[in-house]
Amino acid sequence: MTDVEVRGLAGLVRGFRGRRCLVIGDVMLDVFERGRATRLAPDAPVPVITEVSETSSPGGAANVAANLAALGAGVTLLTTIGDDAAGVELLKKLDEIGVDTADVLRLPGRATVVKKRLVADGATLARVDSGDKEPLMGAAERKFAERAAALTEDAEVVVVSDYSGGVLTQWVADALGATGHGCMVLDSKKPLRLRWRDLAAATPNHLEAQEALDLPLRQDPGRVDAGAVAEALRREIGATAVAVTLAEAGAIVADEASAVLIEGRRVADPDVNGAGDTFLAAFALALGGGSVPSVAARLGVEAATLAVARPGTAPVSLRELLQRLPEESSGSDSESLEKDLERVRRSGGKVVFTNGCFDLLHRGHLFLLREARKLGDILVVGLNSDGSARRVKGPGRPVTLEADRAELLRALPCVDHVVVFDEDTPEALIQRVKPDLHVKGGDHAGGHLIEESVVEDIGGEVVVLPLLPGRSASATIEHIKSIDTPVKPTAGARS
């Protein structure tokens, strides 16, 4: 991959923020019991596990949703769970990371699927599966199919995650196919189990692809003609593209034109749990941003490489993925902004703008930015340059330099773009961005904004949000200045 290609990927990743995603499929709760194995049991040839600790995380389609949310997307999950403790725990974990679970169906009498792994010193010794996987039937199946079709209307990306856990039936597949959605991606343990229509892509691993085509299973992807397999599966499933993942070898992407190998990266002691879901999330978001399948797969491979380098099932964040990619030049960032603004307006969404110095980024800033992002589909932040901040705030400001302030803001999932301006007011930038909403903090309530007339001229609206009390960069700076003597350590403390 050339440096120019990678810089383009960074711009594509920034576009993940706020992309509306619908995940439909089978969920489970992944439970890991980890401990130490120091000796064999005297009564059986098995290790004795001590110091056991238990953790749990969303699995299956829930892990796909978690990965999409970690990459900055707005995610709605449609699935079924049991009315049990495992289901409650799964919903709690999803709610904590911002996945919308309002459409999850809780079915009395159905047990949530749980996969429990016993791990000693990094090695998995056993897995215990429990829960119900019977297919939905009757009224429950019809209700689920109707809701699935309805939810696609507001989704830019639809991800179908099929673990043969009973949620996805032919009725549901037909309902989704009838929507004609332009970006529907299938990840299935058995890609040809159901008939699909108008799929943008499918993402099986090489074993799933071989099995679907009734080929002799070869564990080593290097011994498989992956290009031929991907193309054959693409024709069988009727998808525009198929990306077959090849473990550390990367992925092969077949579309109507050709088959392209995306090389992977070797990782020491990889843990592959959930890596396919991480690949899927980055791949689907890139497709949703207009990327060609081969470029989307490059991002999927980069994200999956990060995932396998850590133990257990853990999503990869937007910031982690960006850190693997060189920063774009200012020109490409400007081009990315214009493309994102055009995309949002074309889909009928709202552009939100706010501005400030954001010196010594604090919780009050975070509150304002998060609330501003909730008001629309893209948040553009105008940032006063060092010179502008100095003229507005006075000598000695800003405390944090322009490049650092911009980078900190860009690292926030709620911020889609940061644009530095050198003028004393953001009027020229507002004319360029043409926001639907111009957001300011509560300290401007009741006062007249210099840029208010510009906002009105472009047909926008000024929105004033409340501030968190006691949160101020100026107050923080004055407090630091007032500390002119070192604090003495308390008794027993180490220097």
N, C-alpha and C positions, 0 to 999 in steps of 0.2 A: 504494500500500500504506500503510495507516494505521500509526501508531506502536504501537497496541494489537496489530495483526496481527503486526508484526515482533517484538514482545516474545514473543508466543506461539511464533514460529518458533525463537527462541533456546532455549526450553525443549525443543522437539522435537529440535533439533540435539544438545543434551546427551544425549538418549536414544540417540544413535547408538552411544555407547561400548559395546563388548562385544556388539553385536547380531551373532548368528551368521549368516553369509552364505555361500552356495555360488555360485560362478561357474562356468558351463559354457560352453565355446565355443572359437573359433579364436584362437590367440595368434600374436604375431609379435615380432620384435626391431626396434624403430625405431632407425635409425642416422642421425645428423646429422653431416655434414662441413661445417664452417663456416670461411669464410676471407674474404679481401679481394679485390675486383676493382678494379684501378687502370688497366688498359689492355686493348685488344683484341689478340688474337693476330694476328700478321702472315700466318699461313697459313690462317686461317678466321675468319669473322665471329662469333667467340665471345670472351667475356672470359677473361683469364688470371687464375686464382685462386691466391693466395699465402697464406702464414701459415695453413694449413689445420689445424684441430684437430677431433678426432672424439669424439663422445659417443654413448651408446646408452641406451635406456630400454625398459621393457616396453610392448608395443603390443597393440591389439585387446583380447581378453578379459583379457589380462594387465594392460593399463592400467586396465580396469574394476576388477580385483582390487586394483591399487595404489591407486586412488582410494578404494575402500571402506575399505582398511586405513588410509589417511591420515585418513579421517573417523572413525576409532576403532573400526571394526567388526572382528570376528574373521572372517577370510576363509579359505575352502578353495577351491582352484582345481582343476577337473577339465578336462583337455585332453590333447592329444597334441603331442609335439615330436619332432624328429629326434635321433638319437644322434650329435650333432655339436657343434662348438665354439660355434655360435650358441645351441644349446639349453642348453649348460652356462652360458653367459653370462646367458641369460634367467633360468634357475633361480637363479643366484647373486644377481641383482638382486632377485628376488622374495623370496628367503630373507632378504635384508638388511632388507627393510621389513616382515617379519613375516607374509607370506602363506604359508599351509600348502600346500606343493607335493608332499606325500607321495603324492597320488593322480594326479600327472601321469604319463602313459604315454609312455615313450621308445621309439620304434619304430625298430629298425635298418633302414637303407636309406632312411629318410624324411628329407628335408632340412627343417630348421626354416625357416619363412618369415621373410625379412629384407626390410625396406623401407629403402633407403638414399637419403637426400636430400642433394643438394649445394646449399648455401646460401651466397650471397655478399652481404655487406653487408645481411643481412636478407631478401633475395629468393631464393626457391627456383628454381634453374635447371634441375634435373633430378631425377628419382626413378628408381632402379633396383630392381626387385622380383625376388626369387629365392625358391626353396623349393617344396615340394610341397603341392598342394591337392586331391589325389585323395580322394574320399570313402572313409571307413572301410568295410571289407567283411568278411564272414565272421566268424571268431572274434573279431577285434579290435573289430568293430562291436557284437557281442553283449556282449562283456565291458564295453565302454564304457557301453552302455545300462543294463546291470545295476548297474554302479557308480554311475551318475548317479541312478537311482531310489533306491538305498540311501542315498546321501548326503543326499538331501532330507529324510530323517526327522529329522535333527538341526539342520536349517537353518530359521531364522526367515524368511529371504529367499532366494529363488533367482533369480539373474540369468542369463539366456541371451543370450550375445553371439555373433551369427551373422554372420560375414564371408564365408560361402560357401567356407570353407577346408577342408572335408572332414570336420570333426569332427561336425557336427550333420546327422544323416540322419533320414528318416522313422521309422526304427526307434527312434532315440533320442528323438525328439519324442513318439512313442506311449508309450514307457516313462515319460517325465516326466509326460505327461498322465494316465496311469493312477494316479499317486500322489495326485491330488486336492489337491496343495499349495495353500494359501490365498493365498500371496503370491509368484507367479511372474511375472517381468517379462521381456519379450522386447525385445531391440534387434537388429534385423536389417537388413542392406543390402537384402534382398528379403523384406519382411514376409510375403508370401503364398507364398513358395517351398515351405514345408512346412505341413501341417495341424496346428493346435494346439488344445488343449482346456484350458478353465478358466484362461486367462491373466488375471492381475489387471490387467495393462497392457502396452502396447507403446509404444516411444519412437522412431519413425523421424524423420528430418529431412524437411523439406517436399518435397525432390526425391525421396527414397525413397518417400514416400507417393504423390506424383503418378505415379511410374513404376509402382508396384504396381497402381494403378487404371487404367493405360493412358491417362492424361491427357496432353495436350500439356505438355511440360516448360517451366516458367517459372522462370528463375533468381531473379527478384525475388519474394520471398514476399509483397510488398505487392500483387502482381497476381494473387494466388491467393485463392479463397474458402476459407481455411484451415479454418474451422469445418465447412463442408460436406465437405471432403476428410477431416478427422479422423473425422467421424461415419460417412462411407461406409466408411472403412477399418476402423473399429471393428466395424461390422456384418459386413464380409467376414471379418475375422480371428476374430471371436467373443470379443474381450476385453472385460472390464468397463469399461476406459477406454483411450483412446489419447491420448498427449501428443505432438503434432507440433512439433518444434523449428523456429523460424523465424529462425535466426541472431540478429543483434542486435535483431530485432523481438520476441524472447521465445519464447513457446510458446503453442499453442492446445490446450486439454484438453477432450476430448469424453468424457462418460460417459453413462449411461442417462438422465440428467435434462436435460443441457444441454451447450453448448460455451462455454468460458470462455477469454478471452485473458489471458495473463500477460505483461505488457509487459516488454521487455528494457531493457538499458542500453547506451548507445553507448560503445565503447572505441576510443581512438586506436591505429592500427596493430595491429589484432588479429591474433593467430596462432591459427587455429582448430584446429590439430592436437590431437586428443584431447579437445576441448571437449565433444563429444557423450557421451563416456565419463564425464566429470565430472558432466554433467547427470544421466546415468543413475544414477550412484552415489548422489548426494544424493536423487534422486527415489525410488529403490527403498528406501533406508533409511527415508525418511519414511513411505512406504507400510507398511513393516514395523512402524513404530511406531504404526500405526492412523490415520494421516493420510488425509484425503480427497485424491483425485488433484490437485485444483487447488492445494491448499496444498503438496503434495509438489512440484508443478511450480514454485512460487515459490522453494523452496529450490534446486531444480535450476538455475533461471535465475541465482540469486545465485552459486552455485558455478561455473557455466560462465562467468560474467562475470569472475570472478577468473582462471579458466584461460586465457582468450583474451588477457589482459593481459600474459602472459609468453611468451617464445619457447619453441618446441618442445613436447614432450609432458611435462607436469609435473602431478602430482596436487595437489589443493587440500587443505590440512590442516583438521582440526576447528577448531583455534584461529583460522586465517585466516577461516573461514566465520563463526565466532562474532564475530569482530572487526567484521564488517559489520553485525551485528545488535545493537540495544540490549540491555542486561542486563535480565533479568526482575526483577520485584519479588520481595520475600521470600515473599509469599503464593503467587505462581505457582510459585516454586521448590519450596515445600513441597508444593504440589499435584502437581508433576512427580515429586517423590520418591515420594509415595504411589502414583502410577500405575505408576512403574517397579517398585516393590516388589511391587505386585499382579501385574504382568505376569510377573516372574521366578518368583514362587511359583506362578502359574497354569500355567506351562510346566514346572514341576518343577525349576527351577534353584535355585542356592544364593545366599544373600545373605551377603556378607562385610563385616565392620565392623572398623575400627581407629580409634584416636584418639591425639591428642597435640597438642603446641604447634606443632611443625614450624616452629620459629624458625630463621632462616637456613637455608633449604632447601638440603640438600646431597646428595651421591651416596648416602649411607647411607639417607636418607629415600626416595630414588627406588628403591633396591633393595628396601626393605621394601614399598613401595606396589605395585611391579610384581609381586613374588612373591605378595603378598596377592591381587591381582586375578586371578592365575592359578588360585586355589583355587575360584573361583565364577563367577557370571554377572553380578554387580553389586558394586561396591565403594563403600561409604559411609564417608566419613572424618568423624569427630567432631573438631572443632577447638576447643581452649580459647580462650575470649575473652581479651582483653587483661587484664581483671581476674582471670580464672581463672588465666591463665598467671603473673601476678604473684604470686598466692598460692601456686602450686605451685612455681615456680622461684625466687622471691625478688625483692628490689628490683633494679631495673635491667633486668628482663625483662618482656615480650619486647623484643628489639631491633627486630624487624619488626612493624609494627602489624597488627592483626586483619584489616582489609580487604585489605591487601597479601598476607598469608599465605594468606587464603582464595582470592584471585584466582590466585596462583601454583599452588596445588593444583588449582584448577578447570582450569587450562591443561594439565594432564597427561592424556594420553589414557587412562591406566590408572585414573583417578579418575572415578567416575560422578557422585557427589554430595558436597558439602561442607556440613556442618551445624555452625554455631557454637553452643557451649553455654557457659553462664556458671557452672555448678556446678563444684566442685572435682573431681568424678569424673563419668564418663559414664554412670552407672547409669540415670538417667531417660531418656537418649537411647537406650540399649540396649533399654530396655523399649518404646520407641516403634518402633524399627527392627526389633527381634526378629530379629537375624542368626542364620544357621545356624552361622557361624564368627566368633569374635572373635579377631582377630590382634594379637599384641604382639611387640615386638622381643626379641632374645635376652638383653638386660639384665634381663629379668623372669623368666628361667628359674630354676626351683627355688623361687621366692618365691610368696607368696599374693597374688593380686590382689583388691582391694577389691570389684571388680565381678564376680568369679568366680561368686559365689552367684546373682547376677541372671542371668548367662548360663545357668547350669544350670537355673534356674527356668523359663526360656522354652524349654528343650530344646536349647540351643545348645552349642557346643564351643569351648574356648579353644585356640588354636594359637599356639605360640611359634616365630618364625622367627629364624634366625641374623642377627647384625649384621655389617656390613662393618667390619673392624678399622680403627682410626684415624680413624673418621668420627664427629664429635661437634660439635654446635653449641656446647656449653659450652666445649669445648677450643678451638674456633675463636675464641670471644669472649675467652677468657683470653689467647690468643696475640696478638690484636689489642691488648689492653690492655698487654701486655708491651712493645710496640714504642713506646718513648717518644722515639726520635730518628729523624729522617728518614734514609732510606737514600741514601747518596751514589751518584750515577750513575757507572757504569763509564766508563773512558776511551773516547772516541769517541761516547758516547751523547748524545742530544739531550734537553734538559730539556723 
